[in-house]
Amino acid sequence: MISVNETNLAKNRVKKHRIGVKGKIFVILVIFLGCVLFSTWIVQLQMLNFFYQNAKFYELEESAEVIAGALEDEVEAKNRALYYAEDYYLDIWILEIAGERANWLIKADGSGNTFLPFLSQKLEALYSQAVDNGGIYIATVRADDFVNGVSIEVLEDNSGNSSVFPEITKYKDTISAIYVKLVEVNGRRYMIVQHSTITPLRATVSTLKYQFAFVGMGMIFMALLLAIIISKFITKPFVKMNEAAKKLARGDYSADFTGQGYREIDELAMTLNYASHELAKTDNLQKELISNVSHDLRTPLTMIKGYSEVMRDIPGENTPENIQVIIDETTRLSELVNDMLDLSKIQSGTRKPNFEKFSITDTVSDTLKRYEKLIMQDGYKIDFDVDENVSVVADRGMILQVIYNLINNAINYTGADKYVRVEQKNTKTHVRISVSDTGEGIAKEDMTNIWERYYRVDKVHKRATIGTGLGLSIVKGVLEAHGAAFGVESVYGHGATFWFELEIASMPDVIDAQYEKNFDGEI
């Protein structure tokens, strides 16, 4: 069996072998640069001859097209021929074909070499090849054949397909390209003959390879340097957040996750700061909850134990009054447990409203009757102001619990005059029930927290006159389950008013809508 310590050690070993941000950035940059260098190697070195040779053929094709378009004006055609011969380093000759004779019109030697005597011997053959090949004939020959004056041997040509350039990448020696184009202008036939030397780029490719090697090593070094710089800027805020997270894990909720300028990091920092604030608030509420619950449970248990021991040990103390104290404290303890269960059921969603139509006015009146003994014995005064009797569609038991808890809360916090006011106000569609006291009221910053369980405005736990201290939390859960509006209004030092609103069930469609919500289980 593997122990927990062995498992933790294994996890630590795995973490140590994980690559960091710096390493990941370096690997990504190296892979990216590798792809760039490989693409450059293929395009610039392996295919350089191919691109160069095709560029030379395109130059021959372009110049032939332009010159052919200018043959209507021999002067313009000659100017174009001279321009291309000089600019593209070509030899360009233009002949007019008259019957079986060929008359020279233009000679433009741009290469500086006199290949005409050797090429003129092949004019008839070139003309025949161009005629057979649709008017365009391209051939490659050895350049040495022109220089040495030997018979010219065709290496490759485009016979059978006038739109395809000959394949010449396999030749390592200097070769010559001959481009022939037949043109007919205004009933006259012309033959354009062009010559260009194509030189292999072995020396150029070799030079580029050396340059490529140095550039590649330099780029890898730059990738490492960039990885270090980028990782430093990227990881710096995360290192700070990691330290703050460790503080938070130790229970230090003052940890600050402030970001450092990046939008995503700033958003993460805001989220973590919010989470830290909420955890701090939850931790405080938890501590307060434990303190308050333990106090509320300890008090009745202590009294029950104390009175029981007195009745057991002291003769004559087995009186109805002492027994009543035990019964009252047991009842309070039972109420506290029941309220805890009710609140848990409401918040977990297991307790759902059972909608029915009932009079909200009568429900409030019936609730106030429970306080008659308290009014008579302790001098409390509770008034109920009502517009008119109205009905609502809701869970009567749960709404009764809301009214009861709001009145209990008002009794616990009302002023020295012990006055509580309950009011019912009707509109066309809603009825508002409000409960007001004359106590110290609630500060603005405490408004949103008073609905939390066991939250105390004065932060000093005291035993409620009536109730268990969970009343407002139950009120919030019940009203949210009904989808009802509720709130509190208070000016500090002048009491507080708690209220909630329900729809008046005066119209059948409102009633049906409420029942439909209950049927679908959507509140």
N, C-alpha and C positions, 0 to 999 in steps of 0.2 A: 504494500500500500504506500502511495506517495504522500508524504506529509505536506502540510500547508507551507512550511518554510521552503521545502524543495520546489514547490510550485512557484512561490514568489521568486526564488533564485532563478528558476528557468525563465520567468517573465522578464526579470532584470537583464539576463543574458541576451534575450531577444531584443530588448530595447536598445542595448549597447550596440548591437549589430545593425540596427536600422539606420539607413542613410539619412543625413540631415538635410535641411533646406539648401545649404551651400552645395552639398554634393549633388542634390537633385537638379539644381539650376545648372551646375557645371555639366552634368550628363546631358541635359536637354540642349544646352548651347553647343556642346560637342556634336551631338547627333544632327542638330540643325546645320552647323557648319560643315559636317561631313556630307550631308545631302547637297549643300551648295557647292562644295569642292568637287564632289563626284559629277554633278551636272556640268560644272565648268570644264572638268577634265574631258568629258564626253564631247561637249559642244566645241570647245576651243582647241583641243588637241587632236582628238581622234577624228573629228569631222571637219577640221580646218581646211584640209585639201579639197574636200567635197564642196564646201561652201565657196571656196576661192574659185575652183574650176567652173562651177555653175554661174558664179558672178561674171566670169569672162564670157561665157556663152550668152548670158543676158545682155551684156554690153554689145556683142555682135548682133544680136537680134534687134535690140533697140535702135542702133545706128542704121541698120538696113531698113527698118520700117520708116524712120524719119527721112532718110535719103530718098526712098521710094516715093514718099508723099510729096517730095519737092521736085520730081523729075519733069513736071510741066514747065519749069523755068530752069534751064541748064545752069544759069549763073547761081541761082539759089541752091541747086543741088550740089554744085561744086563747093560753095561756101560751107554747106552742111558737111560734106565729105572731109574738107580740110579741118573743120572744127573737131569732128569725131576722131579723125586720124591723129591729131595732135593731143586731144584730151584723153583718149583711151589707148594711145600708143598702138594704133592699128595701121595696116596697109589696106587701102581701099581703092579699088579700080571699078570703073563703070564703063560698060561697052554697050553699043547699040547693035542689035542683031538685025541684019538686013539680008534676008534670004539665007545663003550659006556663008555670008561674010560677017565678020565682027569688027566694028569700027570703035577705036578707043575714044572715049569722050573725056574722062576724068581719071587722073592718077594722083593719089595722095599717099605718099610713103611716110607714115608716122613713126615707124619703128627704127628708121635709120639704116635698115638693111635692104639690099636690093634683091628681093626674091622674085621679081617679075620675070626675068629670063627663064627661070626654072619652072615657074608656074604657068607661063604662056604656052608651054608645050602641052599642058594638060587642060587647056581651056575647052577644047572640043569634048573631052571625056567628062569634064565637070558639068558642061552644059547638058549633055545627054543624061547624066545622073540626076540633075535637077529636074529635067522634063519628066523622067520616069518616076520621080519621087514627089510629084505634085507641086513643083516650083521651088522647093527649098531642099538644099543638100548640104549637110554638115559632115565633115570628115576630119579625122586627126591623123597626122603623119609625124615621123621623127624629124625633129628640127635639124639634125645633122644631115638629112638628105638634101636640104636646101643649100647648106654650107659646102658640102663636099661635092655637090653636083651629080650625085648618083641618082638612079631611078627612084622616084618617089613611091614608097610603099604605104598604102592606107592601113592604119592600125584599127580604127573603128569608124563607123559612119552610122547615119540614121536611115539607111535604105529601108523602105517599107513603112516608115512612120515619120512623116515630116515634122511632127510636133514634139519629138523626143530628142533630147541631147544624147550624144554618144557617151558611153561609160569610159572614163579615162582615169579614175582614181587608182587603178591598179598599176599605172606606169610611174616609175620612179625617175625617169630621165625627162629632160626638157622636151616638150612636144609642141607642134604647131597645129592650130585649129584653122580650118578653111571653111568659110561660110559663103554659100552661093544662093542668091535669090533672083528669081526671074519675075519681071514686072512688065505689064503692058499698059502704056499711057497714051491715050489719043491715037490708038491704032499702031503705035510704035512699040517694039519690044526691046527691053533693056535687060542686061545681065549685071548684077552687082556682085562683085567678088571681094571678100574681105579675108585678111590674114591676121592672126594674133598668136603671139608666143605665150605658152603656158608653162611657167617654171614651177617645179616641185618646191614645197616649203619645208624641206627636211631641216635646214639650218634654223629656220624660224621656229618650227615645232620643238626642236632640241632646246633652243633658248627659253622658250615658254615653259618647258618642263622644269628647268632649273628654277626659273622664277616661281613657278607653281609650288615647288617644294618649299622654298623659303616663305612664300606667302602662307602656305598651309600651316607651317610650324608657328609663324607669327600669329595667325588667327586662333590657333589652339591656346597659345599663351594669353591672348586677349580674352578668350572665353573664360579661362581660369580667373583672370583679373576681374572681369565683369561679374563672374559668379560670386567672388568674394565681396565686391562692392554692393551688388544688388542684394545679396543675402543679408549683409550688414544692415541695410536700410529696411529691408522687409522684416527681418526677425527681431529687430530692436523693440518695436512695440509689443510683439508677442512675448518676448522675454519679460518685459515689464508686466504684461497681463498675467503671465505664469506666476510671477512672484506675488502679485495681488491675489491670484486664485489660491495660492498656498496659505496666505493670510486668512482668506475667507474660510478655507477648509479647517483652520485652527479655531474658528469662531470669532475672528476679528472682522466685524462687519463695517469697519471704517476703510476697508480696502478700496483703492481708487483704480478704476480701469480706464482712465482717460486715454483716448487714442492719440495718434501723432500725425494727423493730416490726411490719411487715406480714407476715402469715403466708407469703404467696407469695414475698415478697422474702427472708424468712428462709430458706425452703426453697431458693431459688435460691442464696443466699449459702453455705449448707451444702454444696450440690452443687459450687459453684465452688471452695470451700476444699478439699473432698475431691479435686477434679480437680487443683488446684494441688499438693496433697501428693503425689498419685500421679505427677504429672509430675516433681516434684522427685525422687521415689524412682526413677522410670524414667531420668531424666537421670543420676543418680548411678550406677545400675546400668549404664547404657550406657557411661559413662566408665570404670567399673571393668572392664566387659567388654572394651572396646577395649584398655585397659592390659594386662589379663591375657592376652587372646588374642594380642596383639602379643608379649608376653613368652614365652608358650608356643610361638609359632611362631618367634620370633627365636632362642631358645636352641638348639633342634636344628639350625636352619639355620646358625647361627654355628659350632656344633661340626662339622657336616658340612663346611662351607667350610674351617674351620681345619685339620682333620685332612687334608683333601684337598690343601690347599696344602703342608702339611708333607710329605706323601708325595710330592708332585710335586717339591719344591725340595730336600729333604734326602735324600741317598742312604742307603739302609738303613732308612728309616722305613716302608717298604712292608711292614709286619709284619701278621700275623694279628690282633694285638690292636687296632691302629689301624683295620683294616678292620672289625673287630667293632663298634667304637664308631660308625663311620659307619652300619653296618647297624642297630644299636640305635636310633640317633637317627632314622634314616629310618623305622623301625618305629613309634617314638613319634609322629612327625609324621603318619604314615599313620593311626594310631589316633585322633589328635586330629581329623583331617579326617573320619574315619568316624563318630566320636561326634557331631560337629557335624551331619553329614548325618542320622544316626539321630534326633537330637533334633528337627531341623527336620521330618522326616517324621512323627514322633509328634505334635508340636504342631500341625501342619497337618492331621492326620487322614488322610494318604495311606498311612500304615503301620497296618494294622489287624491285630488278633490272629487267628491261625489256630489255632482250638481243637482240642486233642487230649487224650486221657487219658494221663497219665504219672505216674511215681513222683516226688514232690517230694523224698522222702528220698534216693533214688539221685542225683537231680540235684544236691543240695547236696554229697553225698559226692564226686561226679565233679568238681565245681568246686574243692573243697578240694585235690584231687590236683595242681592246677596250681601250688599254692603250695609244693610240696615243696622245690623248689630254693631258694626264698626262705627257707624255714625252716632249711635246712641251712647256707646261706651267711651269712645275716644274723642268725640266732638268734631268729627270730620263733617264737611258740608259738600254734597255733590249735587249739582244742578244739571238738568237735562233740558236743552232748548231744541224744539223740533218744529219744522215747517208743517209737514203733513205726513201721514203714514204712507210709505212706499215699500214696494217689494223688489227683490233682486234675485238673480239666479246664481247660486254659489253653493259651496259646502257649508251648511249652517253650523256644524260643529267646529269647523276650522275658523270661520268668521267669529263665532262666539269666543273662541280662544284668543283671537286678535283683540277684540273689544276688552275682554277680561284683563289681558296683559297690559294694554295701554292704560287702563284705569289703575291697575296696580302700580305701574311705573309712575303715574301722576301722583298717587297717594304717597309713594316712597320719597318723592322729590319736591312735593309742594312746600309752600312757605309756612310760617308760624300760624297763619290764619287757617290752615288746614282746609283750603278751599280748592275744589276740582270742578271744572266746567266741561260738560259733554254737550256737543252741538251737532245737529243734523241740518245740512243745507242741501236743498234740491235744485237741480237745473233741469233742462228739458230732457237730458239723456242720462245724467249721472246724479248720484247722491254722495255727498261728502260727509264722513263722520270724523270729527276732530275732538281731541281730548286735551285740555289745557290745565296747567298748574301755575302756581304763583311763586315757584322756587327761584333759585339762583340763575336758572337758564343754562344755555350751552354756548361755549365759545365757538367762533367760526371754524377754527382748525379742528374741532372735535366733531363737527357735524357728520362727516362721512364715516366716523369710527364707532359711533354709538350703537350701530346695529350689530356690531361684533359681540360674540358671546363674552360675558363677564367684563366688557369694557366699562371702565369707571372714569367719569369726567374728572373727578378730583383725585384719581389714582390712589385713594385711600379706601380699602375695602371695608364696607360696613354691612351689617346684616340687614336685609330688607325688612321693612315693616310687614309687607305682604309679598308673597311670591318667592322665586328662587334665583333671580338674577339672569335668567335666560329668556325673559319675556320678549325683549326687542328682537333678539335673533330669531325666535319663533315667529314673531309678527312679520319680519322680513321674508322668511321662507314661505309662509302661507300666502302672502300677498303676491310674491313673485310666481308662485304656482298658479295663482288665479289670473296672472297678467294684469294686476291692478296697479294703479298709480298710488304712490304713498310718499311721505316725506315728513320733515320737521321744520318748524319755523321758531326762531328764538332770538331774542336780543339779550345778551348777557346781563344778568342782574334783574331781568323782568320776566322770568318764567319761560316756559316752552310749550309749544302746541304740536302734537303729533296728529297726523291725519291720513286718511286713505279714501279712495273713491272706487265705487262700483257702478256698473251700468244698471239703470232702472229697468225692471222687467215689465214695462207697461205695454210693450209692443210684442206680438207673437214672434216676429222675425228675430228679435233680439234673444228671446228665450230659446228658439230653435237653434240659433247660432251657438249659444253657450252649450246646449246639449250636444251639438255636433262636435264641438271642441272636446268635450268629455269623452264622446264615443271614439274619436280618433286618437285620443291620448295625447293631444297637442295643446299645451296651455300657453 
